[in-house]
Amino acid sequence: MKKLQHVLRKTSAYFSENISIFFFQYQHVFLHVCRMTENEAIIYKKENSPRLLLFFAGWGSDENLFRRTVAEGYDCLLCFDYRTLEFDYSLLDGYREIRLLAWSMGVWVAGQILSGHTYPWEMKLAVNGTPFPIDDRRGIAEAVFHGTLENFSDATLARFRRRICGGAGQVKEFLSRQPYRTTEELGAELAALEHEVGKVQPAAFVWDKAIIGLCDKIFIPANQRTAWTGTEVMEMEAEHYDTVLFDRLLEGKGEEWTRR
């Protein structure tokens, strides 16, 4: 059975059966990469830090899209590929502080996975997503989501990527980092998400802050505002995918990581 994919930058070893191991260097950091034959769980090892940035990316993501500088003093665990919601909770053991960052469909996934578990949260930050991802008032309209899935193709994927980026400059930047995953795999992930969202209740998971991109064409701002009633909200001029915003969030330098 496939499992949720993870990318972890830290020093401790993580092994499983049927893993092939590769070594390469990225940004002057030696990364020890383990690939599992079915679910392709990828573990980056960087520092033996007591703090973790736990990042649930959006649908269709992989590690290539988020190869960026991470806040000093933090390990970084990147989660993607939501064809199943299995999660290895042992990856979170031993950290004194955990920052949670979730984007798009990753907001719903993070809530489902982490609800009912207690961790030393430093802050929990949701970006351009809601706990109600397929919802006419609080997420993506049901007809839009289902129509995208029913007509999913290379052309559909290309249009979606243009919509999440907005202008030509950001599209070009996205394409320079675009995920390596196949259209077939992304379609399967989209179908799995529709199925899972339809069969479970929204998670009783409390977020500290939600960032709403005012240019978001996927989770439209009005629906995000409705979904986040009672939660601190920060609105900004940003597309659904905004590379400058993600640079700042992963580096941990922006005011997004502050509370009122």
N, C-alpha and C positions, 0 to 999 in steps of 0.2 A: 504494500500500500504506500502511495506517495505521502510525503509529509510536507508541511509548510517549510519553505526554504528559508535559511538563515545565512547571514554573513556576519561573522564576528571578528573583531580586531582585538586580540588580547594574547597573552603569552602562554596560558595553560593549554595543554594538549587536549584534543577531542578526537576520538577515533571510533569507528564503527566497522561492522563487517562490510565487505565489498567496496572498500574505498580505495581509489587511486590517489596518489599524493603528488602534488606539483610544487615547485618553488619558483618564485619570480620576485623581482624587485619593483616597487612602485613608490614614487616620491621619497626615495632614500630610506624606505622601510621594507625590510624583508618580510614578505607575506607567505605564510605556510598555508596552502590551500588544499582542502580535502574535498573530493567530489564523490558523493554517493551515487551508485549506478542508477537508481530510479529517481530519487527526489532531488538530486544535485544540490545537497546542502553544502554551502561553501563557508568555511570559517576562516576569517582573517585574524591573524594574531599580531598585535602591535605592542601593547603595554600591559603590565600587570597592575592596572589601576584599580583603586577601590570604588571608582565611580563609573557608571555605565550610561551611555546614550542608547536607548532602545527605540528603534525606528521601524514602524510599520508603514511600508510604502504603499502606493496605490496599485490598482489592478494593472497588470501588464508590465510591471517594473522588473528590474534585476539590478545586480551590483554595478553594472556598467553605467547606469544612469546617475548613480550617486557616488562616483569616485571623486571625492572632494576632501578638503581639509576638515578634520574633526576637532572639536574643542580639546585643547590641551588638558591632559589629566583624565581623559575619559576613554574607556574602551567603547567600541561601537558595534552593536548587533543590529543588522539590517534584516528585516523579515519581508518576504514577498512570495508570490505564487500561492494563491489561496484556493487551489483545487481541493484541498482538505484543510481543516483547521486544527490538525494535530500540532502540538507544540511541545518542545523539550524544555520544561520548566527548570531543569537543572542548570541550564545556561545562565540563569539569573542568580544562582547561588553565590554567596560570598561578597556581594557588593554592598557597600555602606550607603550609597546614594544612587538612585536611578532616575534619570530624566527620560520621560516618555514623549516621543514625537510620533504623530500619526497623520497621514495625508490621504485624502480622498476615501476610497473604499477601505483603506487601512484603519480609518477611525472606527468603523463598525467592527472590523476583525479584531482590533486591539481590545475593544470593549468586551466582545464575546470571550476572548481567550483569557483576559486578565480579571474579569469580574469574579468576585469571590476569593481572590488571592490577595494576600497582604504583602506589600513590598515597601522598602524605604524610599518612597517617592519624593524626589526633590521638586518635581513639577510635571504635570500631565498636560500636554499641549496638542490640540487638534487643529489641522490645517485643511481648509477647503473640503470638508467632509462632514457627515453627521452620523449619529447613532441610528438613523432611519434612512438608509441609503436608497431604497426603492420605495418612494412615498411621494404622492402628488403634491403635498404641502410642505414636507420637511426634508426632501431629498431629491433624487432624480425621478421624474414622472414615470410611472409604471409602464405606460405605453412606449415611451422613449427608450427605456432600458430594454424592454422585450423586443422592440423593433430592431434595435441595434444587434441584439443576439440573433434574431431570426435571419437577418440579412448580413451577417458577419462575413467579411472577406478582406483581402488585401486592400481593396479600395476603401472599405469602411474604416479599417484601421488607420489608413493614411489621413482620411478626413478627421477622424477623432484626434489624432496627434496634432493636426493643424489647429483644431478648435481649442485644445487645452493650452496651446502656446500663444495664440493671438497673432502677433506681428511676425513678419518674415525673418527678422533678426533672431527672435527667440526660437522659431521653427528650425533655423539653421543650427543654432546651438544645441537644441534637443537632438537633431539628427546626428550630430557629432558624438553624442553619448547614447544613442538609441539602444534599447535592450536587444540582446542577441536572440531572444526567444522567438519561436515560430508562430505564425498566424494560427495554425491548428491548436497549438498549446494555449495561446491566449483566448481562443474561442472556448476551449474546454474550461478554462478558469472562469470566464464570464458566465458560462452555464452553471458551473458549480456555485458561484456566488448567488445567482438568482434563486437556485434551489435552496441554499442554506438560509438566505434572508427570509424566504417564504415560509420556512418551517419552524423558526425559533422566534422567541419574544426579544424585543430590544433589551440589551444588557443593563443591569442596574449598576452602572459604572460612572463615577463622578469625575469629570474633567475640570482642570483648574482654569483653562482659558481656551477659547476658540478663535482662530484667525479666519476672517472672511475676506476673500479676494473680491473686490467690487467689480472686476472684469471677468469673473468666473462664469463660463458658459456651460459647465457641466453640473455643478451644484450651484444653482443660481442664488445670488445673495439673499433675496427675499425668503427663499425656503430655508437657507441656513439660519437666518435670524429667527424664524419661527421655531426651528429645531433647538436652538440654543437659549431659549427663554430660561432665565434663572442662572445662566452661566456667564462669567465675564467674557466679553467679546471685544476683539480688536479688529477694526476694519481698515483695509489699505487698498491702494490701487495696485492690484495684482491679478494676473491670469490664474487659471486653475493650476498650471505648472509655471512657476516663476523662478528662473535660475538664480537671480540675485537674492531672492528670499531664501531659497534653500541653501545657498552659500552661507548666508548669515545665520540661519537656524542651526546648521551642522557645526559651524565654528563656535556657536554659543555666544555670539557677541551682541546680538540685537536686543532691543527692549522687549521683544516678544517673550523672552525668558524672565520677565519681571512680573510681579503681581501688583495689584493696586494697593 
